[in-house]
């Protein structure tokens, strides 16, 4: 996946995640201030893999405060969050 495509797709995921957080503000409390949020979409294997590689690179660099969100579907009007770490 090209970097520009990854960024574009992640912007779409950010919009979905923001929408979900606005609908359920309690979820926002589970994200520490200053944390990096990595979204892994189950319905987009290429983006899932690219974001997973980014997560591993951050961890390898010693980055703390990482939050992983697994989205069941990016096409759903109300995306379901499967895993919050």
N, C-alpha and C positions, 0 to 999 in steps of 0.2 A: 504494500500500500504506500503510495506516495505521501510525503509529509503534508502537502497542501490538502490532499483528500482526507487525511486523518484529522487535521485541524478542522476542516469543514464539517465532517461528521461529528466530531466532538462538540462543536458549537450547537449542533442540533440536539445532541444528548444533554447538553447543559440546559437548554431551553426546556426539555422534557423534565429534567430533574428539578429545575426551579419551579415549574408548574406543580409538580407533585409536592414539593416542600411548602408551597403556598397553600395547597389544599390540606396538608397535614403538618402544621407547624411543629408538632412534637418531634417529628423526624429530624428537624433542624438541630434540636438540642443534642442529638447523638453525634453531631459533627463538631469536633473541637475547633475552637477559633485558631486560624492559621493553618489548618490541616489541608493537605492536598487530597482532592477527591478524584479517584480513578473510577470510571464507569466501564463495566464490562457487559456489552450487550449480547445476550445469548442468540439473538436472531441475525447477527452480523459477525460471522466467524473471523473474517479478515480484520475488522476493527477490534474485536475481542482480543485477537492475538497481538495486534499492534499496541493496544493499551496495556496488555499484560506485560509485554516487553518493556514498556515505559515504567510500569510499576516495579518490575525487577531491577531496572537501572536505578530508580530512585532508592530502593532498598539497598542496593549494592553500594550506593554512594553514602549510605548511612542516614538517609532521610528518615526522620521520625514523623509522627502525626500523619499517617497515611490512612485514608478511609477508602474502602472498596465498596462500590455499589454494583450489584449485578442486576441488570434489567432483563426481565423476561421477554419483553417485546418493545421495540422502538416504534412500532406502528399503532400500538394501542392508544386510545384517547386518554386513558388514565393508566400509565405504565405501572406495572407491579414491581415493587422492589423485592427481590428475593433474598438478598443477603446484604446486611450492613455490618461492617467490621470497624 
